[in-house]
């Protein structure tokens, strides 16, 4: 998406009878999970022709902070680069000058305490819609005050939906899981594309001579909760099994091997005895078609995170018809199974620790065991190509049924129209009462 000319701050588009939405979150034009899902939601609203968007585009360092538009959407979508996720002064200025009809924001609640602290300033004029990300139980009763500070909480997973309904039953809640446009991640069936030849080219480009019969793929941030180091150690142990031909297996990890929040992956691979061809790192940022190709040539995608609100790499993999190995936690468990059938190998947590911090007093951390991970890899390894193909095919059908992008888009448009109709804004604001009052002493 190409940026358009820059704009002066807070210049709104020409007057149109459209619902104006202020969004706050990760920069919608960047490839983070929060960023891409924000963009898909925003573009769904824009395609309806009923909305105009102003986005506080945060969670990154910006070369400048000048507002800009895109060539496709012009002044129907204005993006304002911000530090963090913005601040109270910026929000108050927007409420006063641009006068949004709805304020929509997304990601972990710990980033938005400042926004909920000024709840009455915003909700007197416009409803708050929060797209909520939460990883696990126990029910976070400490989030109750946050949930109740919104007019609607939209949830990304069934776990999150249950949590909001239980902790804050009086708040309007709506379940809209993440989704992917079908033209981005899909199974390559074009006869003109020879996947085996593409696999050969990719591995030759990585300096490898032999194409593995079994390719495990891992696409995550190299961060502690993603268990990148554990995976390398357990994969090395998997290769040592008598029934595994280690010359015919590769683990491909697409990530930054030296991320400051993770471990030195190349060093770990060397320490644990992985040889050339058994382990490959893909460190460069890739365009979506290249990522889709990696999922297509892989035999299985692995995600053994100990906490995962959704897990987009699993959805991307299944969309491409490639089965997954994943922890049965958070949103991951909803993707790998429909309750009856599995589309890969689900791993039950071997331990469940209660961890926390000053902001998040308690939450479960679901850890899998090395033995279970090795057993899952062994199961995939010994499957025939036809058995893997069937798992992936069934997984893709599951995704198209339960994470359909047309449903995602329609649900967002209908939800935001419902919010506007139910709660109004500014002169038409309704169904909101301040939760404080002034009394003369």
N, C-alpha and C positions, 0 to 999 in steps of 0.2 A: 504494500500500500504506500503510495507516494505522498509525502507531505506537500501541502499547498503553501501559499504565501503566509507569512506571519501576520498576526493581528495585534492590535493594541489590547492591553488587558481589559477584560470585561466588556468587550464590544459584542453585543448579541446580534443574532441574525435579524434580518428584516422581520417585522411583525407578522406572525403566522399563528393561526389557531391550532397550535400543536402543544402537546403536553411537554413541558420542559423538565428534564431530569438531570440533576447533578450527580455524577458518579465519583466515588472515591475508592482508590485501590491501586494495585500494581499498574504500571503503564500498560494500557491495552494493546499496544503495538509490539510488545516484547514477548518472548516465548515462554515466560513462566506459566505454570498452571493457572494461577490466579489471573495473570494477564490475558492469556488466550481465552479463558472462559468469560472474562469480562467483555472482551471484544466480541465474542459470539453473541452474548446477551445484547450488547449495545447495537450490533448490526441487525439483530432480529427486530429490535424496536424501530430502527431506522427504515428497514425494508417495509414495514407496515405503513409508513408515511404519516404516522400519527404522533411522532415524538421528535423532539429536538434535544440533543445531548451536550452537556458541558462536563468534561472529565478532568478531575484532578489526577494526573498521571504520575504516580510516585514510585517508591521502593527502589530507586536507583539514583546514581549520580548523573546529573544533566549538564551538557555543555552550555546550555543557557535555559532560561525559564520563560521565554517568550511564548505566548499562546500561538497555536497554529491549527490549520484545518487539513483535511486530506482532499486529494483530487476527486475521489469518488463521492464524498458526502458534502463537500464544501462547508458552508456555515451551519449545516444541520448538525455537525459534530465538531465542537471546538475542544482541543486538548490543551491543558495547562500543565506543563511540567512543574512538579512540586518536590520539595525535600520531604522525606518521610511520607506521610499521607496528607500533608497540609497542616493547618493550625486553626484555632478558634477565630482569629482575626480574619483569615481568608474566607472561612465559612460564613461568618457574619456579613462580610462584604458581599458575598454572592447572594445571600438571602435578601439583602437590602437592594442590590442593584440589578442582578439578573432575575431574581425572584423565581427560583425553580418551583415546580409543582410537586416534585418528589425528590428526596435525597436517598440515593442507593449506594450501599457500600459493601465491601466484601473482604474477608479473610479472618484470621484468628482474632477473637475479641480482645486480646491483650493489647492490640494496636489501637483500639478505639475508645479507651476509657475517657480520654479527653473529649471525644465527641459526645458520648453519653452524659458527661458532666454538664454539657451545655444543652441537654435535651430540650428543656423548656423554651430556650431561645429559638430552636429550630422548629419544634413540633407545634408551636403556636401558629406557624405559617405553612408548614408542609409536613406530610407524613415521612417517617423514616422506614426504609425497607432494607433489611440486613440479610445478605446472602451468607449463611453461616457455615463455617468449617469447624468441625470438632472430631477428634480422633477416636475417643473410647469412653467407656464407663470408668468408675461409678458415676451415677448422675451428679453432674457438677452443680450442686445447689448454690454455690457461690456465684454462678452466672445468672441466677434468677433476676437480679436487679438490672443486668444488662439486657436480657431478653425483654423484660417489661418496659424498657425504654424505647421500644420500637412499635410501630403500627403493624408491621408484619415481619416475621422471620421466615426466610426461605431456606430450606435445608438441602445439602448436597447428597446425603445418604440416608438410608433407613435408620441407621444408628443415630444420626444427628436428629432426625425427625422425632424419633421416640424420646430422645433426651429433652428436646424443647417442649414437646407435649406434656411430659411428666414434670419437668422443673417449673415451667411457666404455662399452666393449662389455659390461662385467660388470654394469652397472646395468640393472635391469628398466625397460623403456621401453614406453609405450603412446601411440599416436597418436589423439587426440580433437580434431578441429578445432572451431573456434567454430561456433555455430549461432544461429538466431533462431526464436522461436515463430512458427508460421505465421499466427497471428491478428494479429500486430503489423505485419509488413512483407509485403504481398501485392499482387498485381495487382488493381486495382479494376475489376470487371466488372459491378457492379450497374447495371442499366439506369436506376435512379433517380438515379444520380450522373452528371452530365454533366461530363466532365473539361474540355472546352473552355470551358464556362461557369465551372467552378471556376478554370481558368487565367485567364480574363478577370477574375474577381473578385479573385484574388490580385494580378494586375498593376495593376488599377485601384487597389487598396489601397496599392500602392507608388508611386502617382502616375504610372503609365505609361498612355499612351493606346492603344498598339498591342500586340497579342499577337504575339510572334515566332513564325515558322514553325519555327525551330530554337532550342531552349533547352538550353544546356549548364549542368550543375549541378555544384557543388563543395561537399562537406560534410566539412570537416576542421578540425582546430585550426590557427589561423594561427601556424605555427611553422616554423622554418628548414627542417627536413627535408621538410616538406610542399610546398615550392616554390611558395608562394602568390604571391610577387612575380614569379617567373619566368612563372607561368601568365598573370598579367595582362599582362605585356610581350608574350608570344608571342601571346596572344589579340588584342591590339591590332594586331599585325603581320598576323595571319590576316585581320582585317577589311579590311586595306588591299589584299588581293589583288583582281585584276580580276574574278575569277569568283565573288566573294562580294558579296551585297547586304547591306551592313552595317546597313541599316534593318530587316532581318528576322531578326536574330540577337541573342540576349542570353546573357550569362554571369551566372548567379546564384550567388553565394558565400555559403553559410550558415556564418558564423564570427564571431568577435570581431575587428573590423577593426583594433583597437588593442591586441591582446594583447601583453604585454611581451616575449614570446618570439618575436614575429613582426614583420611590417612594417606601416606605416601604409597600409592598402589603398586607402582613398578617395583619399589623396594620390597614390599610384601611378597610380590610374586617371586622375586629372586630368592628371598629368604626361605620361602616355603617350597622351593625346588621346581617351580614351573619353568618349562623349557620353551624355546621359540616355537610358535605354532600352537601350543596348548593354551596360551593366554595372550590376548591382544587388547590394547587400549585404543579407543577412538576418541581423541581429545578435542577435535575441531568441531565448531558449531556447524550444523548441517541444515540445509533447507528441508522443508517438510517432505517433498518427494524423495529425497535421499534417505530420510528417516524411515519413510514407509517402505523403501526398498530393503533396508536392514531388517525390518520386522518380517518382510516377506521371505527373505533368504534364511532367517533363523528357524530353528526347529522348536525352540521353546524360549519364552521370556521369563526371567526370574525377578520377583520382587518379594524380599523377605524382611521388609521394614518392620520395626517393632511398634510403630505408630503411623497410621496412614489414614487421613480423612477420606480420601478417595483413591488415589493411585492411578494417574492418567496413563502411565506406561502400560498398565494391564489393559485398559480400554483401547489404547492404540494398537496393542498386539492382537487382541481378539478381533478388532475391526479388520485387521489384515489377515485373519484366519490362522493365526499362530497361537497355540495353546500356551498356558502360563503355569508357573509354579509360584504360589504366593501364600503368605501368612493369612490365616483366617482371622483377620482383625479389621476394624473400621470398615471403610468402603470397599476394601479389597475382596472381602468375603462375598459381597453382593455381585461381583463381576465374575468370579471364578465358578459360581454355582447358581442355579435358579431354584435351589432348595431340593431338587431331586437329582439333577445331573451335574457332573463336574466337567469343566472345560480346561482341564489340566490336572494339576495335583495341588490340593489345598492342604496346608500344614497347620495343625492345631498348635497353639502356643504351649510350650513345655513348661513355661513359668510365667507368672503374672505378678509383676512387682508394682507396688504403689509408689510412684515417684511424684515430684512436685517442685514448686518454687514459691517465692513470695507472691507472685501474681496468680499462679495456678497451683493451689494448695495440694491437690491430689488428682491423679489420673493413672489408669493402668498402663503399664508398658508391657506389651506382649512379646516375649522372646521365644523363638523357636530353637530347637536343639540341632546340633550338628548332625547327629544320627538321622534325624527326620529329613533334613535337607539333602543329605547324601542318598537317602532312600528314594526321595522324590526324583533326584537327578537320575538315579539308577533305573527307576521305572520308565522315565521318558527315553533313556538311552536304549533300553531293550525293546521298546515299541517298534513295530514295523512302520515304514513311511506311511502306509495306508491308515494305520491306527492314529498316528499323529495328525494326519490330514483330516480324519473324521472329528477328532477333538476340536481342531481349529475351525472346521466348518460349523460344528454345533455352537461353538463359542461366538462365531460371527452372527449366527442367527439370533442368539441370545442378545447380543448387543443391538442388532437392528430392531429387535422387538422392544427392549426395555430401556435403551438409551438412544432412541431414534432422534435424529437432529430436527426433523420437522416438528415432532412433538415438543422438543426443547424450545424451539423458536416460538411456536404457538402458545405454549404455556407461559412463557415470559411476557409476550404481548398481552395475553388475556389477564395475567396476574397484575401487570402494571395498570391496565385499563380499569380493573376491578379496584385497585388501590385508589386510583384517582376518583372513581365514582363513589366509593364508600367513604373516603376520608376528606375529599376536597382539598383545597389549598387557598391560602391567603383569605380573600373575602368569602370564599365558599367552604372554609375549613370546618369540619364537623367530626363528631365521634371522638373528640379528644378533650380531656379535662386535665388541667395542671394537677400534678400530684403534690402540690404544696399550696398553702393559702396564707394570707396575711391576717393577723388578728391584733386588735388594739389591746394593749396591756394596761 
